[in-house]
Each structure stands twice: as structure tokens, then as C-alpha cells.
Amino acid sequence: MSKRFVLFPLILFLFLFCGSASFTEGKYDPDSRELQLQDMLLLTLLPYMESQLEKTYASLLTVSPALYPYLIEAKSIDRISGFRTFSFFLTLEATPTVGPHIAAGKDRFIFKISPHHVTIVHYKHLKDPVLSDFPPNYADMVKNQPLGIRKWGKALLVN
């Protein structure tokens, strides 16, 4: 009987404390060098992207959208002239936001990056702001909505 009282707590102790130690001692680095370099590149390209978005969304929104690096996805990176050359095509998709991070659309940028130049070689606006995605108190940010009526979800709100 006493062996049972000693054996059960011992097994419980080993299960709880020894099993969890393997997860915390792993060599996983969430802030890898590759991620740091990617983030630095996005920060360098951000002014080019924001300038283009400001022009595009001027006719769609009453405010300029914000663009955050964590809402930019690198779709492809291609060397132009082969191995160890330093000219690239970089394709990015971005989700600009307004207010408290309300998605205002989707856009694709293709950059040509070379040692002395960074240029946007292609830009495509993929998705307009959708009025039903905006809460009622932010619906006035969307231009060209019907006069006096703001659609939100399935209900119609009359001003």
C-alpha cells in the first residue's frame, strides 16, 4: 500500500516537470537573421509603397491608409541575371488599413532592386475598400457611398 503512495506522486512529478522541460530548452529562434533581413528590406521599401497607396486611395477613402510591415507578404524574389548578381525583382502583396486596423483593400507591388536604384516596375490595385467591412462609426471614411445611407452588415442605417 505504501509503495502505491510513493510510486504515484513520483510518476506524476516526472510526467509534469520532466516532460515540459524539453519544450523550453529547444533551439527555436523566433527572431532569426533571415526574418530580421526581411523586415529591414520591408522598412526600406515602405516609403515607396505608401506614396503609391496615397495616390491610389485618394479617390476611394477620405483618409490616407496606413501600411504596416507585418501586413506585407513577400510573394516572390527573383534574381534578374543569375547567381551572385545584385539585381532583383521582388513581388509584394500589401493590406493597407485605416482606423483601428480595418482592412482597406489589397495591392500588389513589383519592385526592381539593383545596387543604385529601387523602382516600382508594376503596381496593381487588387481590392477596393468594402463598406460592409467598416464599423458604422468609420463608414464615412469610404467615398462614393449612397447619399444618406450607410450599409453595415445586413442592416441599413439611415443618417
PyMOL commands that set and color helices and strands:
alter all, ss='L'
color gray80, all
select helices_A, chain A and resi 2-24+33-57+69-71+131-133+136-141
alter helices_A, ss='H'
color red, helices_A
select strands_A, chain A and resi 72-79+88-94+97-98+102-103+106-113+118-127+149-152+155-158
alter strands_A, ss='S'
color yellow, strands_A
deselect
rebuild
show_as cartoon
